């Protein structure tokens, strides 16, 4: 189907889909982690969306004593500026772009594809979404941060300069502190992206209010 070697969990609507959401999980999770959220989004049948939840490769994580787990990249340091391994981020971004290309080849235009991610997955969504040369329907980045924000201005593609970006974060997040998400939000703002910010009284997770906001946002983007 594609040159991506990522296996995926797929949740398809009851009738032929007109849009696709590719949703990337966080560190140590899998594509199964977010698949149960689809019915909770209560997307109307009149808007048939296909959801694709890829599994990240298994790799050793430096800060976890080299324990092997599903991850989009290694974390060698918890330092704010050096948390994401750039080489790993780029490798995963290419694999996810191959998934996008596969959906396009199967008949869904890029303009009908949303790229979403939670935590590590959100890092990939922001990195790829701002650099890919295909115009997407939207980018959704949940409880996450940005890999090398200082390089965005010089590396960004023009394709998604006007693509809506939703950022959401837990106010009590002790895994990815809310200031890291807000810093990414401000970098996107400074670079002219139409980005919106939501925060919620939660930790490193997803809450019902957030699910409702995500549903409204997806329906606006893809309706």
Secondary structure as UniProt FT lines:
FT   STRAND          8..11
FT   STRAND          19..24
FT   TURN            27..28
FT   HELIX           32..35
FT   HELIX           37..41
FT   TURN            45..46
FT   STRAND          49..54
FT   STRAND          58..61
FT   HELIX           62..64
FT   TURN            65..66
FT   STRAND          67..70
FT   HELIX           80..82
FT   HELIX           86..105
FT   TURN            106..107
FT   HELIX           110..112
FT   STRAND          113..118
FT   HELIX           120..131
FT   STRAND          138..142
FT   HELIX           149..151
FT   HELIX           152..155
FT   HELIX           158..160
FT   TURN            161..162
FT   STRAND          165..170
FT   TURN            171..172
FT   HELIX           178..190
FT   TURN            191..192
FT   STRAND          195..200
FT   HELIX           208..222
//
